[in-house]
Amino acid sequence: MRRFSLAASLVVLAFLAGDRPARGQSYGVDIHNTINPASGGLAGVSLARPQDVPSAVFGNPATLARFEGSQFTIGGAWSEPSFSVTHDGAVTGAAFSGKSSSQGCLLPTVGVIQDLSAINVPGSVGVGITALSGISEQLTAQPGSLGTHSEYLVLGLNLGAGVDVTERLALGASLTLGDGYTGGGFVHNSVVTHDYGLSGSFGAGYELTPYTTVGAYYQTRMPLRYDNLLFLMPPGVFVDLEVEQPNNVGFGIANNSLMCGDLLLACDVIFKNWDNCDYWRDLYDDQWIFAVGSQLTLGRWKFRLGYSYSDSPIDSDPGAAINGIPVGQAVVEYYQATQAGVISEHRLTGGIGYDDFLPGVSFDLFAGGLFPTSEQFGEHTSASLDIWYIGGGVTWRFGQRECCEVIN
């Protein structure tokens, strides 16, 4: 019994530790720019030539320099996952098979960009708030799960600047403050706590030709420390846990040479270094993300399509320890399936936009989905997941010389 209690407590520790366990339109457990008003229809593509304000604020900071005047965007998305788990009882003591009963998630995004031409600086600054991650999951209706549940939200406040160093080269940097709230695990010994963490992003953008732009960025890890996160039984004490969100490297290219400049084609590649951050290295392998997007402009209308592929980050041979604590491989695999099992690989998105439906005001709408998939985690646990999401936003623009120079 003591052995089972310790193992159960360590599983709860793993449940609550996830710093970005987004079971939404995420990559691994990170959202990136997939819920922003225009990029949402482009599968998140935005590193070379973002089509909305929040995607520049929270993506490659060098792209802030492309935006003129004053621009303000408010928007959000609704994410609806369908998540099911089957377990034979090897970890919890009783077999169960059932679907999470939690509701979907509302994910906000707000961004503001102001150019600095009035003070003779060739660039812009940006600030924004968005949902970096979130999870809502309940298996409490399944007696064999021991009341497994999780509610998690991380909001991000970002401040950045991009400057034109030459006519073709732009550089930028940004700072993100993450505010995370977490609670869950097993109903008999879970608590709610929160913490703040910082990360930085550094980017560059270069115009190869009048039609082709490339961009690249590096994002540092974000450390979070959750104090008194879990009551361990035994030894009857509250414990803390330190977790790092992964550093990311991304490259993008965009071209609008076709159809007299009305067709924009873009591609992003992102590498997520899970193996280099505390905690996640016990559950995930490094991950590659490939995304492509297209935007056709017809007068004031814009029509968008996007597709992305991300290989599953799940470590197929995770070992028998979490954070150096031996818990047994079946326990680690149970956690991978029930709380870290973001296993979707294929995503398809679409969207529309309309400029100046009021003077200086535009709107964008998008919808997307991650294809249904399932995976076996060791011998004892399996999970299935599919997700759809919708969203949009409204943008106000002031003081631009020509709107289409910025967003095409």
C-alpha positions, 0 to 999 in steps of 0.5 A: 500500500505504501508503494502504491501511495507513493507512486500515485502521489508522484503521478499527481506531481507529474499531472500538476507539473505540466507548464504548458499542457495545452490540449488544444490546437497545440504543438507538443504542449505549446500553442504558438500562433495558431489562435491568432485572427489571420494566422489561425487560418494559415496553420500558425504560419507567421515567422517571415511575414505575419498577417496580423498584429498578435502573430508579430508580437508573439512570434518573430519580433523582427517582423514588428518592423513591417507594421506602420502607424498604430494597429490594435487587434482583439480576438480569441478562439474556442477550442473543443477537444475530444479525449479518451483514455483506456487503462487496464488498472496496472497503475491505478488499481482498477481498469477504466475506459472513458472520455474526458467530461471537461468543457472546451477552452476560451483562448484570448489574444490581444495585440498592439503595435506602434511604429516609431517614425514620429521620433525618427526610429525606423521600427515599431514596438508591440505589446500583447496578451494571449493564452500561451497554453491551457488544459481542461480535463476530467476523468472523474466519472471513471471510478478506476481513474482515482479522480484524475482531473486537471485545470490549467491556464498560462497567460502571456504578456509580451513586450517587443521591438523590431528595427530596420537595420538596412532597407532589407534587414530587420532585427528584433527582440521581445520579453514574455512574462508567463502567468500560470495557474494549475490545479488537478491530479487526483481529487484526494490530494490536489491543490491549486497554485501559480507562478510567473516565468520569463523567456526572451525571443530574438529574431531577424528578417530579410527581404531577398527580393521585393517578393520574397522574405525570410525570417528566423527566431530563437526563443529561450526556455521559460522556468517556472517553480510551483511552490507547495504543489502537491501533498505527498503521502507518505511522507506527509509533506508539500513539495515544489517542482521546477519545470522549464518550457522548451527553447525553440528555433524557427525559420520562415519564408514567404513569397507573393510573386504570383497573381500580381502579388495577390497570392501569398505562399508561406512556410514555417519550420520550428524545432522544439528542444524538449530534451534540453529542459527540466522535467519534459526530457523524461516524457518527450523527445525533441520535435519538428514542426512543418507548416504551410499557408496560402492567402489569396487577396480578391479586393477587400477579401482574403481567403486562407488555407493552411496545413501543418505536420508535427511529429509526436513528441512522446518518448517511446521509451521514457524510462522509469523515472520522473525528475530522477524519482523512480516510479516505474515505467508503467507510471510514466507511460500512464502520465504520458497518455493521460496528461502529456499525450498531445499526439495529434500530427496533422492539422488543417485550417481555413479562414477569411478576412475583410479589410475596411468594412468600416474605415480603418477596421478589418475582421478575420475569421478562422477554423481548424482541426487536428485529425483524429489519432490514437496511440498505445503507451506501453502495455497498459494505457492507450489514448485517442484525441481529436480537436476542432477550434474556431476564432477570429478578431477585429483590427483597428489601423491608424496612420498607415500610408497604405494598408496593403503594404503591411499585410500582403 
